[in-house]
Amino acid sequence: MRILVVEDNPRISAFLRKGLGEEGYTVEVEGDGDRAFQRAAEERFDAAVVDVMLPGRDGVRLVRDLRDAGLRFPVLLLTARDRMEDKIAGSMPERTITSPSRSISRNSPPGSGRCCAAQGAVRRPIFRRAR
C-alpha cells in the first residue's frame, strides 16, 4: 500500500514515514499542498495523511481539490486544532485526528520509535492492508 504523507514539519513527516514504514507501507512525503496535489494527480496512491496547515494549498483545500479531480483514495487529516468544525471544515476526510506534534516533541526522544498510538491517541489501525 502506497501512502502520501503531506506534512511541512520535518520531524512529524519523519515520524510518520518511520512508523508507517515499519508497518509495511510505502511512504512518500511532500511538504506543501501544491506539490502534493501535482504528485497525487501524476502518481497512484492508496491513501494519504494530510496536515491541515500547509504552505501553498492548505490541507482542507487539497482534499477538496483531490475529490474534485476524481481522486477518491482515503485521507486522514491531521490538525492541531481542537474544535470539530475547524477539523472538518467541509473537506470530508475519512478520519480526522489531532496532530501528535506535542507528543512527539515533548514525550518521544528522536529515533525512539514511540508514536501517538503507543501513548493512547490512536488505538486501531487507520488504514487496512489490501488482501
DAKAGI-V596684 format. One record per backbone hydrogen bond with DSSP energy under -1.0 kcal/mol. NH is the residue of the N-H (numbers start at 0). CO is the residue of the C=O. E is the energy in kcal/mol with one decimal. If there is no record, write none. Layout:
nh;co;e
NH;CO;E
NH;CO;E
This chain:
nh;co;e
2;25;-3.1
3;46;-2.3
4;27;-3.3
5;48;-3.3
6;29;-1.9
12;8;-2.7
13;9;-2.2
14;10;-2.0
15;11;-2.7
16;12;-2.7
17;13;-2.5
18;14;-2.6
19;15;-2.7
20;16;-2.2
21;17;-2.4
23;20;-1.7
24;19;-2.2
25;0;-2.6
27;2;-2.5
29;4;-2.6
32;54;-1.9
35;31;-2.0
36;32;-2.3
37;33;-2.1
38;34;-2.5
39;35;-2.7
40;36;-2.1
41;37;-1.4
42;38;-2.5
45;1;-2.9
46;1;-1.2
47;73;-1.9
48;3;-2.5
49;75;-2.9
50;5;-2.8
51;77;-2.3
58;51;-2.6
61;57;-2.6
62;58;-2.3
63;59;-2.2
64;60;-2.9
65;61;-2.5
66;62;-2.4
67;63;-2.7
68;64;-1.7
69;66;-1.7
70;65;-2.7
75;47;-2.7
76;94;-2.4
77;49;-3.3
78;96;-1.8
86;82;-2.0
87;83;-2.5
88;84;-1.5
90;87;-2.6
93;74;-1.5
94;74;-1.3
96;76;-2.0
98;78;-3.2
103;99;-2.9
104;100;-2.6
105;101;-2.4
106;102;-1.9
107;103;-1.1
111;108;-2.1
118;114;-1.1
119;116;-1.2
120;115;-2.6
